[in-house]
Amino acid sequence: MIKNNQSVLNRLHVVLDAIVILTSYFLAYWLQFYYLGNAPSLFPYLDRGIWPACFVAIFLFYNAVFSLYQPKRVMGRRLEASNVVKANVLGMATIILILYIWIKQIPYAEHFSRMFAFWFAIINSILTIAERNCLRIGLMFMRRRGFNLKHILLIGYSRAAEGFIDRVNSNPQWGYKIRGILDDKRERGEEYKGVKVIGSTDNLDMLLSFNRLDEIIITLGLEDYKNLEQIVNSCEKSGVHTKFVPDYNNIIPTKPYTEDLLGMPVIHIRHVPLTNGWNKLIKRTMDVVGSFLAIILFSPVMLVTAILVKATSPGPLIFTQERVGLHNRPFKMYKFRSMGVQSRKEEAKGWTTKNDPRVTSVGKIIRKTSIDELPQLFNVLKGDMSLVGPRPERPQYVEKFKEEIPRYMVKHQVRPGMTGWAQVNGFRGDTSIRGRIEHDLYYIENWTIGFDIKILILTVFKGFINKNAY
């Protein structure tokens, strides 16, 4: 059973990481002093094995801090790689700090190269990620052949149970083996995608007594939560690790998180990283600096566009339109005017269609290339918008969509953006509003500064030219 193997696997992980750290140590020495420069004595870097032992201890410690020794059957490669890099950056900073503070107390510390620590962190990150991917591939190979499996029992037949089974069936590399479902309302033998109902919850104590299960997953339907306390007590009494998958996907269909309120768990229906003050400050700083630099960079393009718009069509240079932004507040969004001057009634008729007669000859070009959006850099600078975020809509469409599309209004929990995750995935112009909202919600709940940078890069390569812009 997996519970007997996990501790062995964890020890193996630590030993392999220690070997990688020592290997990286000597590779960094070779790179810094043999490949890139003159080789000094190796003695200060060995010093009775003190320095290599310190490196091993410090970097293993940070690996543990970043949860790199916990079971991670469902941890993605990118998350693990990110944690490895974080551990190495902090480890390198710790080494340099130690050298700085105790340089006179530590033997040979004055001869220790800071660049050596830098090269070590890079090499160790690369080798550790490679080592863990090799181990991951080996475990996946074993699990697909029936070894290193985690035996699981589901309690409750519900949408949560079906969703769990779907994910397990789609990911055999996780090594989950679902032994069956206990449910009080379903007939014995009834099954879902190969997983059968093997009894009622009254059989739980008997099955637990066999001690052949690694985990219990409670997947009760909402109507059966009255039995939850009794079931949890039975599972805790047996000592089997127990997890709870709530059956509220139709009510809270996104990623919630829990806050500890003096010992009382409070479930936030939606995790929005940009409600955090530090995250808001980072994003706003990037918006101000990025929009200011972009205004300077694109000023020649905006100047030429302004001349062409004024020369080819009478009317104002900048078209302003009311849109709904952060916290449902309206603001005036700027664009280069790409249509003839219209009355408010004509303007409110609807989206632009293919071969729309209202669009000018210059307007067709600047709409197709998204040049008409460049004045929104000033919206970003003012704070009405962000470089990246859900695209804002006009008030009449907001009123319409909030009644038709569940969770539509969630997009207003963050600043609207000039570009967004939906736009770089093709949801621009006359495309599915539901698809757009799904991508917007994913962005809102998974925001990182790296995600913003990724979207900006994708915008450069495939976001400017819009086949749906008429």
C-alpha positions as a printed Julia matrix, in Angstrom:
470×3 Matrix{Float64}:
   0.0    0.0     0.0
   1.1    3.53   -0.74
   1.17   4.6     2.93
   4.04   2.12    3.48
   5.96   3.42    0.46
   5.58   7.19    0.85
   8.13   7.55    3.66
  10.66   5.51    1.64
   9.98   7.7    -1.4
  10.44  10.87    0.66
  13.78   9.64    2.01
  14.88   8.75   -1.52
  13.88  12.24   -2.63
  16.03  13.84    0.08
  19.03  11.64   -0.78
  18.7   12.39   -4.51
  18.42  16.13   -3.81
  21.54  15.98   -1.6
  23.45  14.24   -4.42
  22.23  16.9    -6.89
  23.28  19.7    -4.53
  26.81  18.27   -4.19
  27.03  17.73   -7.95
  25.92  21.32   -8.55
  28.48  22.51   -6.0
  31.43  21.01   -7.89
  30.0   21.91  -11.32
  29.68  25.54  -10.18
  33.3   25.43   -9.0
  34.44  24.04  -12.36
  32.39  26.61  -14.3
  33.52  29.63  -12.26
  37.2   28.84  -11.89
  38.2   26.46  -14.69
  35.9   27.33  -17.58
  35.49  31.07  -16.95
  38.73  31.93  -15.14
  41.85  30.81  -13.31
  41.38  27.99  -10.84
  42.14  28.86   -7.22
  42.77  26.25   -4.6
  39.85  23.95   -3.99
  40.69  23.91   -0.29
  38.58  26.95    0.76
  35.58  25.35   -0.95
  36.07  22.04    0.82
  37.44  23.09    4.24
  36.94  19.69    5.87
  33.59  19.38    4.1
  31.99  22.25    6.02
  30.93  24.33    3.01
  29.44  21.44    0.98
  27.59  20.28    4.12
  26.26  23.84    4.69
  25.02  24.02    1.12
  23.29  20.65    1.44
  21.64  21.62    4.76
  20.49  25.08    3.62
  19.09  24.01    0.26
  17.38  20.9     1.63
  15.78  23.15    4.26
  14.38  25.5     1.63
  13.19  22.56   -0.46
  11.17  21.44    2.58
   9.88  25.0     3.17
   8.48  25.07   -0.38
   6.69  21.7     0.06
   9.01  19.81   -2.28
   8.92  16.68   -0.1
   5.16  16.38    0.26
   3.19  13.86   -1.83
   2.41  15.69   -5.04
   0.63  13.3    -7.34
  -1.44  16.13   -8.74
   1.16  18.92   -8.44
   1.9   20.27  -11.9
   5.39  20.43  -13.33
   5.3   24.21  -13.58
   4.34  24.67   -9.93
   7.06  22.28   -8.81
   9.65  23.99  -11.03
   8.57  27.38   -9.66
   9.03  26.14   -6.08
  12.47  24.76   -6.94
  13.56  28.14   -8.32
  12.2   29.96   -5.26
  14.05  27.58   -2.93
  17.31  28.16   -4.8
  16.95  31.95   -4.88
  16.37  32.06   -1.12
  19.18  29.56   -0.54
  21.61  31.69   -2.55
  20.5   34.83   -0.66
  21.05  33.02    2.65
  24.58  31.94    1.68
  25.5   35.48    0.61
  24.0   36.92    3.8
  26.01  34.48    5.94
  29.18  35.42    4.11
  28.45  39.12    4.53
  27.69  38.97    8.27
  30.29  36.46    9.41
  33.0   36.95    6.8
  35.7   37.38    9.47
  34.51  34.57   11.72
  34.19  31.88    9.05
  37.51  30.35    7.87
  38.33  31.19    4.23
  35.04  33.11    3.84
  36.93  36.09    2.34
  38.09  33.79   -0.49
  34.57  32.59   -1.25
  33.24  33.9    -4.58
  29.72  35.35   -4.65
  29.53  34.5    -8.35
  30.15  30.9    -7.37
  26.93  31.0    -5.29
  25.09  32.53   -8.26
  26.25  29.8   -10.66
  25.44  27.16   -8.07
  21.82  28.38   -7.76
  21.34  28.26  -11.54
  22.92  24.82  -11.97
  21.15  23.38   -8.94
  17.77  24.69  -10.15
  18.24  23.06  -13.56
  19.49  19.74  -12.19
  16.84  19.56   -9.44
  14.03  20.19  -11.91
  15.51  17.55  -14.24
  15.89  15.07  -11.36
  12.29  15.55  -10.22
  10.93  15.23  -13.73
  12.83  11.96  -14.17
  11.43  10.72  -10.87
   7.95  11.85  -11.9
   8.23   9.97  -15.2
   9.43   6.86  -13.36
   6.5    6.97  -10.93
   4.03   7.55  -13.77
   5.5    4.52  -15.57
   5.07   2.38  -12.44
   1.53   3.59  -11.74
   0.36   2.88  -15.26
   1.47  -0.72  -14.68
  -0.36  -1.11  -11.4
   2.41  -0.29   -8.9
   2.53   2.48   -6.29
  -1.26   2.91   -6.38
  -3.33   4.82   -3.84
  -6.5    2.91   -2.93
  -9.51   5.15   -2.38
 -13.13   4.76   -1.27
 -15.76   7.37   -2.13
 -18.6    8.03    0.32
 -21.64   9.48   -1.43
 -22.79   9.32   -5.03
 -23.09  12.93   -6.21
 -21.93  15.38   -8.87
 -18.78  15.78   -6.77
 -18.19  12.01   -6.97
 -18.71  11.98  -10.73
 -16.36  14.93  -11.16
 -13.69  13.23   -9.04
 -14.0    9.98  -11.03
 -13.78  11.9   -14.32
 -10.53  13.55  -13.27
  -8.99  10.33  -11.97
  -9.88   8.46  -15.16
  -8.34  11.27  -17.23
  -5.09  11.18  -15.24
  -3.92   7.57  -14.72
  -0.45   8.9   -13.85
  -1.84  10.0   -10.47
  -2.03   6.34   -9.48
  -5.47   6.59   -7.82
  -7.44   3.33   -7.66
 -11.06   3.93   -6.67
 -12.34   0.77   -4.96
 -15.99   1.8    -5.02
 -18.71   4.1    -3.68
 -20.8    3.85   -0.53
 -24.23   5.44   -0.87
 -27.54   5.07    0.96
 -29.8    5.91   -2.01
 -28.23   3.98   -4.87
 -28.59   0.3    -5.62
 -25.58  -1.95   -5.07
 -23.9   -2.6    -8.43
 -24.89   0.7    -9.98
 -21.79   2.25  -11.54
 -20.34   5.39  -13.05
 -17.55   4.94  -15.6
 -16.39   1.67  -14.13
 -16.71   2.62  -10.44
 -19.48   0.67   -8.7
 -21.67   1.34   -5.67
 -20.49  -1.42   -3.32
 -22.77  -0.76   -0.35
 -24.29   1.8     1.99
 -22.6    4.01    4.59
 -23.52   1.36    7.19
 -20.75  -0.78    5.65
 -18.1    1.87    6.29
 -16.85   0.55    9.66
 -16.52  -2.96    8.26
 -14.5   -1.79    5.24
 -12.27   0.38    7.41
 -11.51  -2.57    9.66
  -9.81  -4.39    6.75
  -7.11  -1.61    6.75
  -6.67  -1.78    2.98
  -7.56   1.8     2.13
  -5.15   4.72    1.76
  -7.76   7.47    1.64
 -11.44   8.13    2.14
 -12.95  10.81   -0.09
 -16.27  12.16    1.2
 -18.37  13.16   -1.82
 -21.83  13.39   -0.23
 -24.6   15.22   -2.03
 -25.85  18.42   -0.41
 -29.01  16.67    0.82
 -26.91  14.09    2.71
 -24.76  16.51    4.73
 -26.76  15.61    7.83
 -24.69  12.39    7.93
 -21.37  14.17    7.52
 -20.41  14.36   11.22
 -21.0   10.64   11.81
 -19.04   9.66    8.7
 -16.1   11.92    9.6
 -16.04  10.48   13.13
 -15.87   6.91   11.77
 -13.05   7.82    9.36
 -11.07   9.65   12.05
 -11.52   6.74   14.44
  -9.96   4.38   11.9
  -6.94   6.62   11.31
  -7.4    6.56    7.52
  -6.57   9.87    5.81
  -9.84  11.58    4.91
 -10.6   14.29    2.36
 -13.81  16.18    1.67
 -14.96  17.15   -1.83
 -17.96  19.48   -1.38
 -20.9   19.06   -3.73
 -21.4   22.75   -4.48
 -19.99  23.12   -7.98
 -23.34  24.34   -9.26
 -23.47  26.95   -6.47
 -19.8   27.91   -6.1
 -18.33  26.8    -9.43
 -14.91  28.34   -8.96
 -11.89  28.05   -6.68
 -12.75  29.07   -3.1
 -10.28  29.49   -0.26
 -10.56  29.29    3.5
  -9.76  31.98    6.06
  -9.2   31.23    9.75
 -11.34  33.57   11.86
 -10.12  32.8    15.4
 -10.53  29.07   14.83
 -13.67  29.35   12.68
 -13.16  28.44    9.0
 -14.65  31.05    6.67
 -14.95  29.97    3.03
 -14.47  32.73    0.48
 -16.58  31.88   -2.54
 -13.96  33.18   -4.94
 -10.21  33.66   -4.65
  -9.24  37.01   -6.21
  -5.48  37.61   -5.78
  -5.87  41.27   -6.74
  -7.82  42.0    -3.54
  -4.45  41.68   -1.79
  -2.87  45.11   -1.21
   0.64  44.03   -2.19
  -0.59  42.45   -5.44
  -2.59  45.58   -6.27
   0.48  47.75   -5.71
   2.65  45.54   -7.96
   0.07  45.52  -10.74
  -0.58  49.27  -10.53
   3.16  49.98  -10.63
   3.49  47.85  -13.76
   0.5   49.65  -15.31
   1.9   53.13  -14.65
   5.43  52.32  -15.83
   4.22  50.2   -18.76
   1.65  52.7   -20.04
   4.1   55.61  -19.73
   6.77  53.75  -21.72
   4.18  52.55  -24.27
   2.94  56.11  -24.82
   6.5   57.19  -25.62
   7.13  54.12  -27.82
   3.89  54.43  -29.82
   3.78  58.23  -29.99
   4.9   58.28  -33.69
   2.15  55.77  -34.57
  -0.45  57.79  -32.64
   0.68  61.03  -34.29
   0.36  59.58  -37.81
  -3.02  58.04  -36.93
  -4.29  61.35  -35.56
  -3.31  63.15  -38.79
  -5.0   60.5   -40.96
  -8.2   60.48  -38.9
  -8.54  64.27  -39.03
  -7.63  64.43  -42.73
 -10.09  61.78  -43.93
 -13.19  62.36  -41.8
 -14.76  65.41  -40.16
 -15.34  65.23  -36.44
 -13.41  64.8   -33.22
 -10.09  62.96  -33.17
 -10.8   60.93  -30.02
 -14.0   58.96  -29.56
 -15.08  58.6   -25.93
 -17.6   56.03  -24.79
 -18.95  55.15  -21.38
 -17.85  51.73  -20.13
 -18.27  49.91  -16.82
 -15.09  49.38  -14.83
 -13.83  48.41  -11.39
 -16.59  47.97   -8.78
 -19.24  48.66  -11.48
 -18.18  52.29  -11.76
 -18.62  53.95  -15.18
 -15.72  55.7   -16.87
 -14.97  57.29  -20.23
 -12.86  55.03  -22.45
 -10.76  56.64  -25.2
 -10.28  55.41  -28.77
  -9.23  56.93  -32.05
 -12.45  57.66  -33.93
 -12.9   55.03  -36.62
 -16.47  55.85  -37.69
 -18.33  58.84  -38.96
 -19.9   61.07  -36.33
 -23.12  59.46  -35.02
 -25.96  60.45  -32.78
 -26.23  58.72  -29.4
 -29.21  56.72  -30.7
 -27.26  55.42  -33.69
 -24.25  54.66  -31.54
 -26.33  52.52  -29.17
 -27.7   50.3   -31.95
 -25.17  47.52  -31.43
 -21.77  46.1   -32.27
 -20.07  46.86  -35.52
 -20.82  44.31  -38.25
 -18.87  43.17  -41.28
 -18.73  45.85  -44.01
 -20.4   48.29  -41.6
 -20.99  51.52  -43.59
 -20.33  53.63  -40.48
 -16.62  52.66  -40.47
 -14.3   55.01  -42.37
 -11.53  53.88  -44.73
  -8.86  54.71  -42.15
 -11.09  53.24  -39.45
 -11.03  49.81  -41.09
  -7.24  49.71  -40.88
  -6.84  51.0   -37.35
  -9.62  48.72  -36.04
  -8.11  45.67  -37.73
  -4.67  46.39  -36.26
  -6.01  47.6   -32.86
  -4.3   50.97  -33.34
  -7.61  52.61  -32.45
  -7.14  51.23  -28.9
  -3.84  53.05  -28.23
  -5.43  56.11  -26.53
  -6.53  53.71  -23.79
  -2.93  53.91  -22.56
  -4.04  57.22  -21.05
  -6.96  55.4   -19.37
  -4.37  53.07  -17.86
  -2.23  55.97  -16.7
  -5.28  57.61  -15.08
  -6.24  54.39  -13.28
  -9.51  53.7   -15.11
  -8.01  50.64  -16.79
  -5.1   48.22  -16.56
  -2.78  46.95  -19.28
  -4.21  43.46  -18.73
  -7.7   42.56  -17.55
 -11.24  41.76  -18.74
 -12.39  44.06  -21.54
 -15.01  46.61  -20.37
 -18.5   46.73  -21.84
 -21.07  49.48  -22.29
 -23.67  49.87  -19.5
 -26.58  48.55  -21.6
 -24.7   45.33  -22.36
 -23.69  44.92  -18.74
 -27.36  45.13  -17.72
 -28.25  42.57  -20.39
 -25.46  40.08  -19.75
 -25.69  40.09  -15.96
 -29.22  38.64  -16.27
 -28.29  36.11  -18.95
 -24.84  34.9   -17.94
 -24.07  33.57  -14.43
 -21.08  35.2   -12.73
 -20.82  37.88  -15.43
 -20.49  40.68  -12.86
 -17.46  39.05  -11.22
 -15.29  40.6   -13.94
 -15.82  44.0   -12.31
 -13.87  42.94   -9.2
 -10.69  43.95  -11.07
  -9.79  46.85  -13.37
 -10.71  46.3   -17.03
  -7.8   45.88  -19.39
  -6.58  46.89  -22.81
  -5.92  43.22  -23.5
  -6.78  40.05  -21.62
  -6.69  36.27  -21.44
  -9.94  36.06  -23.44
  -8.6   38.32  -26.2
  -5.34  36.41  -26.76
  -7.42  33.22  -26.96
  -9.51  34.6   -29.82
 -12.52  36.01  -27.94
 -12.64  39.45  -29.49
 -15.37  41.27  -31.36
 -18.42  39.23  -32.3
 -17.53  36.03  -30.39
 -19.05  33.99  -27.56
 -19.73  36.12  -24.48
 -19.86  32.98  -22.33
 -16.47  31.86  -23.6
 -15.1   35.32  -22.93
 -16.42  35.32  -19.35
 -14.96  31.86  -18.65
 -11.52  33.12  -19.68
 -11.96  36.35  -17.72
 -12.86  34.42  -14.55
  -9.86  32.14  -15.01
  -7.64  35.21  -15.26
  -9.19  36.88  -12.19
  -8.76  33.79  -10.01
  -5.27  32.84  -11.25
  -3.65  36.26  -11.57
   0.1   36.57  -11.14
   2.48  39.19  -12.47
   3.97  36.43  -14.63
   0.51  35.71  -16.08
   0.17  39.4   -17.02
   3.57  39.36  -18.74
   2.6   36.19  -20.63
  -0.62  37.84  -21.88
   1.25  40.96  -22.98
   3.75  38.84  -24.92
   0.93  36.85  -26.55
  -0.8   40.13  -27.42
   2.29  41.23  -29.35
   2.32  38.01  -31.4
  -1.37  37.35  -31.93
  -3.45  39.99  -30.21
  -3.05  43.09  -32.4
  -4.5   41.74  -35.64
  -8.15  40.97  -35.02
 -10.08  39.03  -37.66
 -13.33  39.8   -35.79
 -12.76  43.57  -35.83
 -14.97  45.13  -38.51
